[in-house]
Amino acid sequence: MERMQGEQPSRRELVAAMFSSEFVEDGIDPDVLRRVHAGEHEEWLTALDRSGVFDKETCAELADLWRREPRELLEALLADADDVARRRCLAAWASLDHAADDPGQAQIG
């Protein structure tokens, strides 16, 4: 998505700029993916708060959004992923979704 000159980046774009390259740099860690899926977002929220880029209200809004829709955080984290890594990650995410409906069935790695 291309932005018009002078248009402000979205929150997702800012989150992606802060975390995406690090998230995909050494391959996507299955444990990190599980934590994002499970709603364990503290490390990202703490980093956002400490960055000074977002105010407390925006951090709280992001925490609420990610709690309701953890895939929103995942999409930001995958912004720099290549197509193969993205497909693998989304397949693993689907497995986690399936396991949430049928506990004990998630096999990602």
C-alpha positions in Angstrom: 0.0 0.0 0.0 1.5 3.2 -1.1 1.1 6.3 1.0 0.4 9.8 -0.4 3.0 12.5 0.3 2.4 14.0 3.7 0.1 11.2 4.8 0.9 9.8 8.3 1.8 6.1 8.6 -0.8 3.9 10.2 -0.3 2.3 13.6 0.3 -1.1 11.9 3.0 0.4 9.7 4.7 2.0 12.7 4.5 -1.3 14.6 5.9 -3.1 11.6 8.7 -0.7 11.2 9.7 -1.3 14.8 9.4 -5.1 14.9 9.0 -6.8 11.6 12.6 -7.1 10.4 13.7 -8.5 13.8 10.8 -10.9 13.9 11.7 -12.5 10.5 15.5 -12.0 10.5 16.5 -15.4 11.8 13.4 -17.3 10.9 10.1 -17.1 12.7 10.4 -18.7 16.1 7.4 -21.1 16.7 7.4 -20.2 20.4 7.0 -16.5 19.6 4.2 -17.3 17.2 2.5 -19.3 19.9 2.8 -16.4 22.3 1.3 -14.0 19.8 -1.5 -16.4 19.1 -2.1 -16.9 22.8 -2.4 -13.2 23.5 0.9 -12.8 25.3 1.8 -9.4 23.9 3.6 -7.8 26.8 7.0 -7.7 25.3 5.7 -5.8 22.2 3.6 -3.5 24.3 6.5 -2.7 26.7 8.7 -1.9 23.7 6.1 0.4 22.2 5.6 2.2 25.5 9.4 2.6 26.0 9.9 3.8 22.4 8.1 7.1 22.9 6.5 6.7 19.5 3.1 5.9 21.0 1.3 7.6 23.9 -0.3 5.6 26.7 -3.7 5.8 25.2 -2.5 4.4 21.8 -0.6 1.6 23.6 -3.8 0.8 25.5 -5.8 0.8 22.3 -3.3 -1.5 20.6 -3.3 -3.8 23.7 -7.1 -4.1 23.4 -7.0 -4.6 19.6 -4.4 -7.3 19.9 -6.3 -9.0 22.7 -9.4 -9.2 20.6 -7.6 -9.8 17.3 -4.0 -11.2 17.8 -3.7 -11.6 14.0 -3.4 -7.8 13.8 -0.1 -8.0 15.6 0.9 -11.0 13.5 0.2 -9.0 10.3 2.5 -6.2 11.5 5.2 -8.6 12.5 5.1 -10.3 9.0 5.4 -7.0 7.1 9.0 -7.7 6.1 8.6 -11.5 5.6 9.1 -13.0 2.2 6.3 -14.9 0.6 7.5 -18.4 1.7 8.0 -17.3 5.3 4.7 -15.6 5.3 2.9 -18.7 4.0 4.6 -21.0 6.5 3.7 -18.6 9.3 0.1 -18.4 8.3 -0.1 -22.2 8.0 1.3 -22.5 11.5 -1.2 -19.8 12.7 -4.1 -21.8 11.1 -2.8 -24.9 13.0 -2.9 -22.9 16.2 -6.5 -21.8 15.4 -7.5 -25.4 14.8 -5.8 -26.5 18.1 -7.8 -23.8 19.9 -10.9 -25.5 18.7 -9.5 -29.0 19.4 -6.9 -28.7 22.2 -3.8 -30.8 21.9 -3.7 -30.8 18.1 -1.3 -28.0 17.3 1.9 -29.1 15.6 4.0 -26.2 14.5 7.8 -26.1 14.3 
